[in-house]
Amino acid sequence: SVLCSAILSSYLLGERLNLLGKLGCLLSLVGSTVMVIHAPEDEEVTTLEEMTSKLKEPGFLAYAAILLALCFLLIFCLAPRYGQSNILVYLAICSVIGAFSVSSVKGLGIAIKGFFAGQPVLQHPLTWILVITLVASITTQINYLNKSLDIFNTSLVFPIYYVLFTTIVITTSIILFKEWVTMTVVDIIGTVCGFLTIILGVFLLHAFKDMDVSLGNLPQVLQNEQPAPVTRDDKNILIEVDNSSIAPEDKPKVFMLFT
């Protein structure tokens, strides 16, 4: 998503993507690959009853309440004021809502498998709750993602959205399915390093987007510029041209008077 959106927006929409931006896309892919390699296995949840018990746990209920409060704060307070100028506002809304959409997809996947296995999943109230939650969350995500794409550069929107969305989804999965129980120290370090690599890639993509950096002009960009001459605005300043510390004592000092 990060790589394709950045490159296609550069060629199809005429948006600028320099060498550092392409390097940032590559780092995002490398970081996500490292995260997938070290990701923990999902806890086995096979029925809607087990999913219901997971969703009713106090830790997840408190986490969901915090996400809902944050989402309402972003939508009703911050979005009208700063949504048009700050790229993080709309993308934060999409990412927070993404926690509910991913959880709903997980539950609906269990419901679909149970349906083909002959279980009465259509009579279970959780199935319809998950359907309503999924429709509402996806609709909200599409709405604010399109608003963000209308205002900001596509090659910036998708990488930042990817980082925020991945962070929320990983946190939700850890709290809902308690995945940290099966993680080793190596997996934890690998996951953190992969995520930091993604953040570094997004930083390169965002911080240097206005620089004209390519393989062709890279030597000129890296070349040190000559210091610009000092312009003196004071018309009545007395400037000593020679440095008295290095000049011989018998050599006369030269002064220039600007009038």
ZALOKE-382136 format. One record per residue (C-alpha): chain; x, y, z; residue in one letter; residue number from 1. Coordinates in steps of 0.001 Angstrom, whole numbers. Layout:
N
(site "A" (X Y Z) "a" NUM) ...
//
This chain:
259
(site "A" (0 0 0) "s" 1) (site "A" (2735 2466 954) "v" 2) (site "A" (4957 1667 -2010) "l" 3) (site "A" (2218 1423 -4638) "c" 4) (site "A" (361 4558 -3561) "s" 5) (site "A" (3537 6646 -3434) "a" 6) (site "A" (4847 5507 -6815) "i" 7) (site "A" (1490 5563 -8625) "l" 8) (site "A" (640 9012 -7249) "s" 9) (site "A" (3998 10202 -8524) "s" 10) (site "A" (3412 8922 -12065) "y" 11) (site "A" (-373 9240 -12430) "l" 12) (site "A" (-1175 12301 -10299) "l" 13) (site "A" (2033 14228 -10917) "g" 14) (site "A" (2926 14326 -7214) "e" 15) (site "A" (6589 14669 -6390) "r" 16) (site "A" (8546 11694 -5019) "l" 17) (site "A" (12283 12235 -4702) "n" 18) (site "A" (15069 9768 -3928) "l" 19) (site "A" (14605 10046 -154) "l" 20) (site "A" (10897 9410 -553) "g" 21) (site "A" (11553 6219 -2489) "k" 22) (site "A" (14056 5175 168) "l" 23) (site "A" (11387 5839 2799) "g" 24) (site "A" (8945 3570 955) "c" 25) (site "A" (11564 833 846) "l" 26) (site "A" (12253 1163 4577) "l" 27) (site "A" (8527 932 5283) "s" 28) (site "A" (8363 -2350 3393) "l" 29) (site "A" (11440 -3700 5179) "v" 30) (site "A" (10058 -2720 8573) "g" 31) (site "A" (6671 -4303 7913) "s" 32) (site "A" (8361 -7508 6732) "t" 33) (site "A" (10384 -7691 9950) "v" 34) (site "A" (7219 -7136 11976) "m" 35) (site "A" (5403 -9947 10177) "v" 36) (site "A" (8318 -12343 10737) "i" 37) (site "A" (8326 -11679 14492) "h" 38) (site "A" (4577 -11299 14940) "a" 39) (site "A" (2996 -13582 17584) "p" 40) (site "A" (450 -16199 16712) "e" 41) (site "A" (-3212 -15441 17306) "d" 42) (site "A" (-4862 -17141 20235) "e" 43) (site "A" (-7161 -19849 18954) "e" 44) (site "A" (-10749 -18548 18874) "v" 45) (site "A" (-13128 -20817 16957) "t" 46) (site "A" (-16662 -19961 18114) "t" 47) (site "A" (-18731 -16836 18600) "l" 48) (site "A" (-19122 -17693 22277) "e" 49) (site "A" (-15349 -17539 22728) "e" 50) (site "A" (-15228 -14277 20794) "m" 51) (site "A" (-18002 -12870 22989) "t" 52) (site "A" (-16081 -13750 26137) "s" 53) (site "A" (-13003 -12005 24724) "k" 54) (site "A" (-14955 -8867 23915) "l" 55) (site "A" (-16531 -8778 27391) "k" 56) (site "A" (-13223 -8780 29259) "e" 57) (site "A" (-12726 -5625 31374) "p" 58) (site "A" (-9371 -4780 29789) "g" 59) (site "A" (-10762 -4698 26264) "f" 60) (site "A" (-13932 -2856 27326) "l" 61) (site "A" (-11833 -115 28932) "a" 62) (site "A" (-9612 41 25851) "y" 63) (site "A" (-12635 258 23527) "a" 64) (site "A" (-14155 3026 25651) "a" 65) (site "A" (-10909 5038 25439) "i" 66) (site "A" (-10818 4611 21655) "l" 67) (site "A" (-14443 5724 21312) "l" 68) (site "A" (-13854 8794 23473) "a" 69) (site "A" (-10749 9660 21458) "l" 70) (site "A" (-12631 9179 18198) "c" 71) (site "A" (-15472 11498 19280) "f" 72) (site "A" (-12937 14079 20430) "l" 73) (site "A" (-11186 13968 17064) "l" 74) (site "A" (-14400 14099 15013) "i" 75) (site "A" (-16321 16796 16880) "f" 76) (site "A" (-13565 18970 18380) "c" 77) (site "A" (-10295 18689 16474) "l" 78) (site "A" (-11432 17874 12938) "a" 79) (site "A" (-13461 21085 12378) "p" 80) (site "A" (-10555 23237 13613) "r" 81) (site "A" (-7409 21501 12427) "y" 82) (site "A" (-8525 18901 9879) "g" 83) (site "A" (-7802 21139 6899) "q" 84) (site "A" (-4278 22012 8026) "s" 85) (site "A" (-2969 19016 9998) "n" 86) (site "A" (-2589 15703 8199) "i" 87) (site "A" (-2690 13700 11427) "l" 88) (site "A" (-6270 14593 12426) "v" 89) (site "A" (-8209 12773 9698) "y" 90) (site "A" (-5734 9905 9618) "l" 91) (site "A" (-5950 9470 13380) "a" 92) (site "A" (-9732 9112 13061) "i" 93) (site "A" (-9307 6439 10388) "c" 94) (site "A" (-6741 4590 12475) "s" 95) (site "A" (-8750 4627 15700) "v" 96) (site "A" (-11859 3401 13901) "i" 97) (site "A" (-9704 731 12277) "g" 98) (site "A" (-9399 -1049 15623) "a" 99) (site "A" (-13135 -1779 15529) "f" 100) (site "A" (-13160 -2781 11878) "s" 101) (site "A" (-10331 -5295 12338) "v" 102) (site "A" (-11975 -6808 15418) "s" 103) (site "A" (-15278 -7040 13541) "s" 104) (site "A" (-13636 -8764 10585) "v" 105) (site "A" (-12042 -11269 12939) "k" 106) (site "A" (-15410 -12083 14526) "g" 107) (site "A" (-17240 -12241 11202) "l" 108) (site "A" (-14604 -14627 9874) "g" 109) (site "A" (-15413 -16960 12756) "i" 110) (site "A" (-19143 -16521 12058) "a" 111) (site "A" (-18732 -17368 8350) "i" 112) (site "A" (-16800 -20528 9157) "k" 113) (site "A" (-19465 -21483 11681) "g" 114) (site "A" (-22211 -20831 9122) "f" 115) (site "A" (-20711 -23272 6619) "f" 116) (site "A" (-20208 -25760 9462) "a" 117) (site "A" (-23941 -25727 10163) "g" 118) (site "A" (-23888 -23637 13336) "q" 119) (site "A" (-26814 -21237 14046) "p" 120) (site "A" (-24681 -18103 13759) "v" 121) (site "A" (-27501 -15992 12271) "l" 122) (site "A" (-29425 -16306 15520) "q" 123) (site "A" (-26454 -15158 17568) "h" 124) (site "A" (-26716 -11420 18456) "p" 125) (site "A" (-22950 -10926 18173) "l" 126) (site "A" (-23079 -11588 14429) "t" 127) (site "A" (-25341 -8618 13754) "w" 128) (site "A" (-23469 -6413 16207) "i" 129) (site "A" (-20269 -7152 14309) "l" 130) (site "A" (-21936 -6450 10951) "v" 131) (site "A" (-23246 -3070 12117) "i" 132) (site "A" (-19884 -2184 13674) "t" 133) (site "A" (-18015 -3160 10513) "l" 134) (site "A" (-20280 -1130 8213) "v" 135) (site "A" (-20140 1942 10452) "a" 136) (site "A" (-16366 1783 10940) "s" 137) (site "A" (-15536 1204 7266) "i" 138) (site "A" (-17882 4024 6201) "t" 139) (site "A" (-16215 6411 8634) "t" 140) (site "A" (-12742 5344 7513) "q" 141) (site "A" (-13548 5853 3839) "i" 142) (site "A" (-15093 9251 4533) "n" 143) (site "A" (-12152 10721 6417) "y" 144) (site "A" (-9529 9008 4282) "l" 145) (site "A" (-11049 10609 1187) "n" 146) (site "A" (-11088 13989 2926) "k" 147) (site "A" (-7413 13579 3718) "s" 148) (site "A" (-6602 12576 132) "l" 149) (site "A" (-8455 15620 -1186) "d" 150) (site "A" (-6287 17968 876) "i" 151) (site "A" (-2878 16364 1292) "f" 152) (site "A" (-335 14596 -884) "n" 153) (site "A" (-1174 10950 -1578) "t" 154) (site "A" (2429 9830 -1108) "s" 155) (site "A" (2273 11266 2437) "l" 156) (site "A" (-1225 10135 3408) "v" 157) (site "A" (-783 6410 2928) "f" 158) (site "A" (2550 5946 4773) "p" 159) (site "A" (1399 7974 7799) "i" 160) (site "A" (-1952 6180 7779) "y" 161) (site "A" (-113 2862 7590) "y" 162) (site "A" (1957 3639 10688) "v" 163) (site "A" (-993 4880 12746) "l" 164) (site "A" (-3287 2072 11630) "f" 165) (site "A" (-656 -606 12287) "t" 166) (site "A" (1 769 15758) "t" 167) (site "A" (-3674 718 16721) "i" 168) (site "A" (-4293 -2737 15235) "v" 169) (site "A" (-1279 -4294 16968) "i" 170) (site "A" (-2324 -2770 20293) "t" 171) (site "A" (-5899 -3974 19836) "t" 172) (site "A" (-4787 -7487 18947) "s" 173) (site "A" (-2464 -7640 21951) "i" 174) (site "A" (-5214 -6533 24346) "i" 175) (site "A" (-8013 -8615 22814) "l" 176) (site "A" (-6166 -11879 22216) "f" 177) (site "A" (-3351 -11468 24798) "k" 178) (site "A" (-678 -12164 22201) "e" 179) (site "A" (2150 -10945 24430) "w" 180) (site "A" (1925 -14225 26372) "v" 181) (site "A" (3443 -16197 23476) "t" 182) (site "A" (6058 -13596 22470) "m" 183) (site "A" (9729 -14213 23228) "t" 184) (site "A" (12315 -11520 23871) "v" 185) (site "A" (13639 -11914 20316) "v" 186) (site "A" (10158 -11446 18870) "d" 187) (site "A" (9541 -8354 20990) "i" 188) (site "A" (12844 -6784 19912) "i" 189) (site "A" (12198 -7707 16274) "g" 190) (site "A" (8703 -6222 16357) "t" 191) (site "A" (9925 -2973 17934) "v" 192) (site "A" (12835 -2685 15477) "c" 193) (site "A" (10543 -3326 12535) "g" 194) (site "A" (8124 -670 13695) "f" 195) (site "A" (10936 1860 14243) "l" 196) (site "A" (12164 1117 10720) "t" 197) (site "A" (8697 1945 9389) "i" 198) (site "A" (8673 5217 11323) "i" 199) (site "A" (12106 6094 9904) "l" 200) (site "A" (10870 5410 6394) "g" 201) (site "A" (7822 7615 6867) "v" 202) (site "A" (10035 10350 8323) "f" 203) (site "A" (12258 10306 5219) "l" 204) (site "A" (9183 10405 3029) "l" 205) (site "A" (7636 13350 4850) "h" 206) (site "A" (10537 15494 6084) "a" 207) (site "A" (12413 15811 2773) "f" 208) (site "A" (9499 15799 329) "k" 209) (site "A" (10304 19315 -955) "d" 210) (site "A" (13987 18641 -1661) "m" 211) (site "A" (15078 18070 -5237) "d" 212) (site "A" (17149 14938 -4604) "v" 213) (site "A" (17784 12326 -7292) "s" 214) (site "A" (20613 10072 -8405) "l" 215) (site "A" (21542 12586 -11094) "g" 216) (site "A" (22003 15618 -8855) "n" 217) (site "A" (23090 13787 -5698) "l" 218) (site "A" (26773 14851 -5994) "p" 219) (site "A" (25729 18505 -6299) "q" 220) (site "A" (23402 18215 -3298) "v" 221) (site "A" (26130 16689 -1153) "l" 222) (site "A" (28687 19291 -2233) "q" 223) (site "A" (29465 21934 370) "n" 224) (site "A" (28322 25384 -626) "e" 225) (site "A" (30712 28330 -464) "q" 226) (site "A" (29919 30744 2361) "p" 227) (site "A" (28044 33779 1181) "a" 228) (site "A" (29774 37176 1482) "p" 229) (site "A" (28817 39201 4538) "v" 230) (site "A" (26732 42256 3778) "t" 231) (site "A" (27202 45161 6162) "r" 232) (site "A" (24272 47516 6407) "d" 233) (site "A" (25773 50117 8756) "d" 234) (site "A" (26980 53027 6627) "k" 235) (site "A" (29192 54508 9333) "n" 236) (site "A" (31024 51368 10474) "i" 237) (site "A" (34808 51199 10637) "l" 238) (site "A" (36024 47830 9380) "i" 239) (site "A" (39499 46484 9907) "e" 240) (site "A" (40545 44499 6876) "v" 241) (site "A" (43832 43072 8090) "d" 242) (site "A" (43937 40688 11036) "n" 243) (site "A" (46294 42235 13589) "s" 244) (site "A" (46944 38899 15263) "s" 245) (site "A" (48669 37483 12206) "i" 246) (site "A" (50048 40629 10624) "a" 247) (site "A" (53654 41699 11326) "p" 248) (site "A" (53994 44487 13839) "e" 249) (site "A" (55882 46723 11412) "d" 250) (site "A" (53225 46375 8731) "k" 251) (site "A" (50757 49269 8672) "p" 252) (site "A" (47121 48480 9337) "k" 253) (site "A" (44623 49252 6604) "v" 254) (site "A" (41143 50537 7377) "f" 255) (site "A" (38194 51154 5102) "m" 256) (site "A" (35521 53691 5905) "l" 257) (site "A" (32069 53118 4378) "f" 258) (site "A" (29977 56285 3997) "t" 259) 
//
